Amino acid sequence: MAHIAWLGKKSPFCGNVTYGLTTTHALRSRGHGISFIHFDTPAAGLGRLTGLDRGAEAEPGTEDDLNGAGNNPEVALPYLVKGQVYTIPSLGAQRELRGSLERLRPDLVHASLTLSPLDFLLPDLCQQLGLPLVATFHPPFDASLRNLTAGTQQLTYQLYAPSLARYDRVIVFSELQADVLQRLGVPGERLGVIPNGVDTTLWRPGHPSSDSPELAELRRRFAGQRVFLYMGRVATEKNVEALLKAWRLVRPAGCLLVIVGDGPARAALQQNTADDAGVIWWGYEPSLERRVAFQQLAEVFLLPSLVEGLSLALLEAMAAGSACVATDAGADGEALDGGAGIVISTQGVTTQLRTLLPVLRDQPVLTAELGRRARARALERYTLTGNIDALERLYRELLSGRPNLVAA
């Protein structure tokens, strides 16, 4: 089994955080050692090792998991600014990262890239230490460059490409994303397409006969209403404003739009919809169990993003059996193509949703069938087990000279 130094995020909550916690938990469960390196304010000196010999391992995303429970050390690196999109490390962070890797002596380093200046320094550092280096590249994109936000994201890809070309492997979520990086000069042999995966035993359709307490509570709270759900960051690139405009124009009777999440655009959008009785602003939901319950309760999941990578919230909705509507940004359209959901263009989202919402309201048989197909697609392509199997194969390839490190 391999000892992996995982460089990623544990806060603030976002898709990158979910990806890192879920993936490292799954790798630990298969016997791999994980040293989690992330930006935090160390309580006792820079680069402090924590989480040593604290007993049983925590569930992913729980308080104990965030604090590094289990026998796997974590390293806290100092920072100046830390947000959902980017991180600015303190001046001593690079030195402490190097010292931590020298102390930990992992078999490889896996960086779930956090949009930080350290991302560009890792290839030189790992080459000097003789450590194989893997990256997961998360930034969303729209390869068609149909809007300003997409163009800004393309600049991120152009900025990163020269450094990514020096990583031993770069994991992306779709062939479309790989094509973008290849056009920017990242060698194809260094790219690995491994779609996000979700635990389809956790994210599964709900049944009234076996409701969790959280789902039973939500059923009581929203009794008699059909729930249409948005779950994710409330930010410009997520285009929630277009969804709200369409909802206000249609006002589908008997339906509620529930928005679960927080972000920089929330205050302004919530103020503009203060008088809309059909819109519920739930805010950030820290409970994994309640997030699962929301996806199980939702009849329709809506994702109007202008840019995406491959949305974990979308995959969770698919696995939970919601009828899914998403734009063709990033790899989301690929996840729903062929009848697993409804794919709309990033252009004219409000107009398209204005047409679709009445159909989804009036055709519950359609939404049920779309939910069934979404679940089947998640089981076919987007399971966490399949994701970790592919990740282990990639590790095995890199560590082929040391065959005992990764299970066959």
VENNORUR-V647070 format. One record per helix or strand. SS is the DSSP state (a for helix, b for strand). FROM is the first residue (numbers start at 1). TO is the last residue. If there is no record, write none. Layout:
SS,FROM,TO / SS,FROM,TO
//
This chain:
b,3,8 / a,15,29 / b,33,39 / b,48,50 / a,63,66 / b,74,77 / b,79,82 / b,87,89 / a,93,104 / b,108,112 / b,116,116 / a,118,129 / b,132,136 / b,141,141 / a,148,164 / b,169,172 / a,175,183 / a,188,190 / b,191,193 / b,198,198 / a,208,210 / a,213,221 / b,226,231 / a,236,238 / a,240,250 / b,255,260 / a,266,272 / b,279,283 / a,288,297 / b,300,303 / b,308,308 / a,312,320 / b,323,327 / a,332,339 / b,342,344 / a,349,362 / a,364,381 / b,383,383 / a,384,398 / a,403,405
//
